Amino acid sequence: MRERSGNIYVVPIDIGILQFETLQINFKHMKYISTFALSLILVVLYTSCDGDRFEQVVEIEIPPHESRLVTNAIFLSTADSLSTFVSNSLSILEEENFNDSETASIRLLKNDNELGQFTYDAVNGVYTNKLNNTLGNDVATYRLELEDGAFPKATAVQAMPVAPVIGEIEVEEEGALNDEGDKNDAIEIEIIDSGASSDYYGIKAFLEGYNIIPNTTDTIWYSSSLYLNSNNPLAYYANENNLGLIISDASFNGTTYRLNTYTYSDLPFDQAGDFFIRIELINITEDTYLYSRSLQQYYDSVDNPFAEPVTVHSNLENGYGIFGLGNVSEKSVQLK
């Protein structure tokens, strides 16, 4: 029942297990008191409810985990020495450390022909394979096989992509703005996409040249990798796998695409000596792209309470991790 007397409302209230006889509200001060009244009602509602109403326990039976072999093997066409590690997988509830394998058997086959032998390097904890030549850019089929004791045999197959084509490279001093609005040296790379298939690219940059030693006429060869950045939303970082920036041709398949990048390093435009920017454009397999992108998303989600869980891509049958390939093309442009 509600009664009104002048500008006073008298309202009986029954909330939960608590009761108020009346709540008197002065109509002239309604806009100030209504907020207080609403807050009071919410507090009473919250405190009067049993805590169990906000909780629910669901027991989930997690199936037993079968430990399998894990590896990270991304081989580029220009490599004459291949390197990878082998470890074991663990359940999400296990607290023990991973065990790096020292007894694994690794076979890499090119068109069913085995390429060299992998041996364990105890100093670096990896398996290495010294090739007589570079892996090469032949469009061939490669198969990786991993075996170690009681673990299931893990395998993966990849086809070497075609060599990518680099168009023009333009370098401009302070020609780009970073994500904070500051000027940085710009490097624009032209990718000539064939359109014959879906392609995925890695882009790396190096500063190289002959630097004159001060107060002498002697020169030294200088070479250093450049950390590339881009404001392009289609480009992703893949430095964990030493692929620089990665990008899919989904938005420019069969066309010529200009990728704008920048570096925080100050390029030596006004220094004595001859300097060059060398670009490596890598046509990587789809599995390599998906693994690299999901791995970066995984690292970005660490300690982020708002991030969604990330499943890192894997292409090993009966195992976890990646076997990937990349075909490399290079081109240099002199700094002016």
Secondary structure as GFF3:
##gff-version 3
##sequence-region A 1 336
A	DSSP	beta_strand	3	5	.	.	.	ID=ss1
A	DSSP	beta_strand	8	15	.	.	.	ID=ss2
A	DSSP	beta_strand	18	26	.	.	.	ID=ss3
A	DSSP	three_ten_helix	27	29	.	.	.	ID=ss4
A	DSSP	alpha_helix	30	48	.	.	.	ID=ss5
A	DSSP	three_ten_helix	51	54	.	.	.	ID=ss6
A	DSSP	beta_strand	69	76	.	.	.	ID=ss7
A	DSSP	beta_strand	81	84	.	.	.	ID=ss8
A	DSSP	beta_strand	86	88	.	.	.	ID=ss9
A	DSSP	beta_strand	105	110	.	.	.	ID=ss10
A	DSSP	beta_strand	113	114	.	.	.	ID=ss11
A	DSSP	beta_strand	119	121	.	.	.	ID=ss12
A	DSSP	beta_strand	126	130	.	.	.	ID=ss13
A	DSSP	beta_strand	141	147	.	.	.	ID=ss14
A	DSSP	beta_strand	154	159	.	.	.	ID=ss15
A	DSSP	beta_strand	165	177	.	.	.	ID=ss16
A	DSSP	beta_strand	183	192	.	.	.	ID=ss17
A	DSSP	beta_strand	200	212	.	.	.	ID=ss18
A	DSSP	beta_strand	219	226	.	.	.	ID=ss19
A	DSSP	beta_strand	228	229	.	.	.	ID=ss20
A	DSSP	beta_strand	236	237	.	.	.	ID=ss21
A	DSSP	three_ten_helix	239	241	.	.	.	ID=ss22
A	DSSP	beta_strand	245	248	.	.	.	ID=ss23
A	DSSP	three_ten_helix	249	251	.	.	.	ID=ss24
A	DSSP	beta_strand	256	263	.	.	.	ID=ss25
A	DSSP	beta_strand	273	284	.	.	.	ID=ss26
A	DSSP	alpha_helix	286	301	.	.	.	ID=ss27
A	DSSP	beta_strand	319	334	.	.	.	ID=ss28
###
